[in-house]
Amino acid sequence: MSGPLEFDTIIVGAGSAGCLLANRLSAQRGQRILLVEAGGEDDWFWIKIPVGYLFTIANPRTDWCFKTQPEPGLAGRSVHYARGRGLGGSSSINAMIYMRGQSYDFDQWAQLTGDARWRWNGENGQTLSIYKALENYFGGANDWHGETGEIRVETPRVKWKILDAWQQAAAQQGIPSIDEFNRGNNEGCAYFHVNQRRGRRWSMADAFLHPVRHRENLSVFTNTRTLQVLFEENRERRPSDQSAWANATLRARGVRLLKDGQIIEARARKEVILSAGSIGSSHILQAFGIGDPNHLAEFYVPVRQGLPGFVLILQNHLQLRTVFKIKNACTVNSLYANPLSRIGMALQYGLLRRGPMTMPPSTLGAFTKSDPSQPSANLEWHVQPLSLPKFGEPLHEFDAITPSVCNLRPSSRGQVLLQHSDPLQAPSIYCNYLSTPDDLDIAVKGIEATRAIMKAEALAAYAPEELLPGPAKVSQQDLEQAARELGTTIFHPVGTCAMGRVNNEGESENPFTVLDTSFRLRGVAGLRVVDASAMPTITSGNTNAPVMLMAERAARDILASR
Ligand SMILES: Cc1cc2nc3c(=O)[nH]c(=O)nc-3n(C[C@H](O)[C@H](O)[C@H](O)COP(=O)(O)OP(=O)(O)OC[C@H]3O[C@@H](n4cnc5c(N)ncnc54)[C@H](O)[C@@H]3O)c2cc1C
């Protein structure tokens, strides 16, 4: 590589958000775009075969393999914290569930950011219309869905007798069977829709990056680590220097990269966009002196831009994986234990692209309120026709299911902090799970509601026997302890560089606000963060589709400002 590397826009991270941004921004012919990805290509066959998450998660080839710090709320355990690494980012290893979030979430975002465009629909609300525009829905366009977008959404290609019975049992407990989620109010029980195309994973790289990779104005550097953002004094004001960039004293002018064992610099004439994910983006910023001054001082990192908003803002969902042994129905456990049926599954996949190998880990879902005072459903179940003694261990050899329940709007808050000033060293991740009385209470209610469903008549023929947490755990105290022992991440970290209300002078009344509603970072012109970090509050559901909503909104705002 010779000569200075110069682009208009540099996007750091080719994950869910980065792939969409690369697509949209490179559509403007005169603009040179660089997309930088620390991981490799996404051509490994286990990335494409849905059941391949068994081999991609916890594999350093495709996963950053972070670990949380020991969690006091999880009985001192440190949990594996998977984040995708490579083209497609986490969308190349995730569970493929397509879930938009609930209208309540986006109406709340509109209120927190003062930007009515986040509203679900109605006056100025753009959320539903953007989801429709992004979608290629198996059933064609209708009031809720679109068919001309890039994100393929399909129904699962395998059904399970035991999950059909679970759906009936949920209905007997007041959670109605519905056709689908994603209409704004998710209350009910249905098979999840998935990001797949004819039995193969449809990652955000498949949707947005591969179709445009040939564009001459788009360069993609894989196996290239961004070490830091380069800055200069902000001397000129540009038309886009509004809101969070008004009165900025610094301007991002490029990035320093580690590529092929060498440190190189790439300059950005217009902008640097961090899309390195909730862990990566806040880590890059803090390693270069943007963050809470007190924390940066601990690592002797000179403060370039003091933003106390990096304190206690990591939001994440915790899943409680209960396990019930069953009779009279088959699950993945027994299919996998038998070598003949394993061959059958492989043949079924190879010949028809059907069967258990097309399966997302969780196939059936349900949403309800933990109590009637909740503004919308705040519990989500992911029901798996399989079970393991512990997350990450081999399957049980007997038939069993895992109804995993999750509090969708936790009040516990965590942090991503430096562990070292060297950007190549992993950051410290503190989730602080179950650190509020409310979260503990909702965890107990979630386990009790799971038990009620498992006792409903529709499941009686399968003689469910509770293995985890186990029938001996009954008191509030027992169940709180059970939650601490069973709880693990469901891989939805968000909010580490949160959007909020920022006035025309670049000021915010909320110290936790890091970005304005167009993803501009306060006080540093030419720098945006567009990924899951930007969520002001975690959505009440899985997070990939909401990240795509944000990336599309960001792309529209950026293109409109040029
Ligand atoms: C195991 C798992 C299961 C999940 N299941 C679901 C699901 O079923 N449904 C759902 O909706 N959501 C799911 N999620 C969450 C969803 O995938 C994420 O919310 C979403 O992909 C986040 O997108 P992002 O753009 O913020 O980050 P990512 O997609 O994680 O992208 C960040 C990218 O930046 C790169 N990067 C990081 N640091 C650097 C650096 N210094 N230099 C260069 N590149 C860097 C990373 O390698 C990565 O490619 C799951 C996530 C995981 C990990």
The ligand as an SDF file (V2000), in Angstrom:
LIG
                    3D

 53 58  0  0  0  0  0  0  0  0999 V2000
  -24.6930  -15.0490   20.1570 C   0  0  0  0  0  0  0  0  0  0  0  0
  -25.6350  -13.9290   19.8310 C   0  0  0  0  0  0  0  0  0  0  0  0
  -26.9780  -14.1930   19.6040 C   0  0  0  0  0  0  0  0  0  0  0  0
  -27.8490  -13.1540   19.2870 C   0  0  0  0  0  0  0  0  0  0  0  0
  -29.1200  -13.4580   18.8840 N   0  0  0  0  0  0  0  0  0  0  0  0
  -29.9000  -12.4710   18.3810 C   0  0  0  0  0  0  0  0  0  0  0  0
  -31.1350  -12.7780   17.7570 C   0  0  0  0  0  0  0  0  0  0  0  0
  -31.5050  -13.9350   17.5890 O   0  0  0  0  0  0  0  0  0  0  0  0
  -31.8930  -11.7550   17.3020 N   0  0  0  0  0  0  0  0  0  0  0  0
  -31.5190  -10.4530   17.4510 C   0  0  0  0  0  0  0  0  0  0  0  0
  -32.2850   -9.5620   17.0680 O   0  0  0  0  0  0  0  0  0  0  0  0
  -30.3410  -10.1320   18.0250 N   0  0  0  0  0  0  0  0  0  0  0  0
  -29.5080  -11.1140   18.4450 C   0  0  0  0  0  0  0  0  0  0  0  0
  -28.2780  -10.8140   18.9400 N   0  0  0  0  0  0  0  0  0  0  0  0
  -27.9000   -9.3890   19.0420 C   0  0  0  0  0  0  0  0  0  0  0  0
  -27.6060   -8.7320   17.6900 C   0  0  0  0  0  0  0  0  0  0  0  0
  -26.9360   -9.6220   16.8280 O   0  0  0  0  0  0  0  0  0  0  0  0
  -26.7770   -7.4710   17.9560 C   0  0  0  0  0  0  0  0  0  0  0  0
  -27.5600   -6.5760   18.7430 O   0  0  0  0  0  0  0  0  0  0  0  0
  -26.3530   -6.7310   16.6950 C   0  0  0  0  0  0  0  0  0  0  0  0
  -25.7610   -7.5940   15.7610 O   0  0  0  0  0  0  0  0  0  0  0  0
  -25.3720   -5.6380   17.0910 C   0  0  0  0  0  0  0  0  0  0  0  0
  -24.9710   -4.9410   15.9520 O   0  0  0  0  0  0  0  0  0  0  0  0
  -23.8050   -3.8630   16.0220 P   0  0  0  0  0  0  0  0  0  0  0  0
  -23.6720   -3.2880   14.6730 O   0  0  0  0  0  0  0  0  0  0  0  0
  -24.0580   -2.9730   17.1700 O   0  0  0  0  0  0  0  0  0  0  0  0
  -22.4980   -4.6830   16.4370 O   0  0  0  0  0  0  0  0  0  0  0  0
  -21.8240   -5.9620   15.7780 P   0  0  0  0  0  0  0  0  0  0  0  0
  -22.7410   -6.6190   14.8050 O   0  0  0  0  0  0  0  0  0  0  0  0
  -21.3370   -6.7830   16.9150 O   0  0  0  0  0  0  0  0  0  0  0  0
  -20.6150   -5.3710   14.9430 O   0  0  0  0  0  0  0  0  0  0  0  0
  -19.4560   -4.8010   15.4720 C   0  0  0  0  0  0  0  0  0  0  0  0
  -18.3280   -5.0850   14.4820 C   0  0  0  0  0  0  0  0  0  0  0  0
  -17.2040   -4.2580   14.7950 O   0  0  0  0  0  0  0  0  0  0  0  0
  -16.0180   -5.0300   14.7060 C   0  0  0  0  0  0  0  0  0  0  0  0
  -15.0290   -4.3900   15.5690 N   0  0  0  0  0  0  0  0  0  0  0  0
  -15.0490   -4.2860   16.9190 C   0  0  0  0  0  0  0  0  0  0  0  0
  -13.9470   -3.6230   17.3570 N   0  0  0  0  0  0  0  0  0  0  0  0
  -13.2380   -3.2980   16.2490 C   0  0  0  0  0  0  0  0  0  0  0  0
  -11.9980   -2.6050   16.0350 C   0  0  0  0  0  0  0  0  0  0  0  0
  -11.2810   -2.1090   17.0640 N   0  0  0  0  0  0  0  0  0  0  0  0
  -11.5470   -2.4620   14.7730 N   0  0  0  0  0  0  0  0  0  0  0  0
  -12.2670   -2.9320   13.7140 C   0  0  0  0  0  0  0  0  0  0  0  0
  -13.4270   -3.6080   13.8580 N   0  0  0  0  0  0  0  0  0  0  0  0
  -13.9140   -3.7870   15.1100 C   0  0  0  0  0  0  0  0  0  0  0  0
  -16.4630   -6.4020   15.1940 C   0  0  0  0  0  0  0  0  0  0  0  0
  -15.5630   -7.4180   14.8240 O   0  0  0  0  0  0  0  0  0  0  0  0
  -17.8440   -6.5290   14.5520 C   0  0  0  0  0  0  0  0  0  0  0  0
  -17.7690   -7.0590   13.2550 O   0  0  0  0  0  0  0  0  0  0  0  0
  -27.3750  -11.8150   19.2550 C   0  0  0  0  0  0  0  0  0  0  0  0
  -26.0260  -11.5420   19.4750 C   0  0  0  0  0  0  0  0  0  0  0  0
  -25.1470  -12.5890   19.7370 C   0  0  0  0  0  0  0  0  0  0  0  0
  -23.6840  -12.2810   19.9450 C   0  0  0  0  0  0  0  0  0  0  0  0
  1  2  1  0
  2  3  1  0
  2 52  2  0
  3  4  2  0
  4  5  1  0
  4 50  1  0
  5  6  2  0
  6  7  1  0
  6 13  1  0
  7  8  2  0
  7  9  1  0
  9 10  1  0
 10 11  2  0
 10 12  1  0
 12 13  2  0
 13 14  1  0
 14 15  1  0
 14 50  1  0
 15 16  1  0
 16 17  1  0
 16 18  1  0
 18 19  1  0
 18 20  1  0
 20 21  1  0
 20 22  1  0
 22 23  1  0
 23 24  1  0
 24 25  2  0
 24 26  1  0
 24 27  1  0
 27 28  1  0
 28 29  2  0
 28 30  1  0
 28 31  1  0
 31 32  1  0
 32 33  1  0
 33 34  1  0
 33 48  1  0
 34 35  1  0
 35 36  1  0
 35 46  1  0
 36 37  1  0
 36 45  1  0
 37 38  2  0
 38 39  1  0
 39 40  1  0
 39 45  2  0
 40 41  1  0
 40 42  2  0
 42 43  1  0
 43 44  2  0
 44 45  1  0
 46 47  1  0
 46 48  1  0
 48 49  1  0
 50 51  2  0
 51 52  1  0
 52 53  1  0
M  END
$$$$
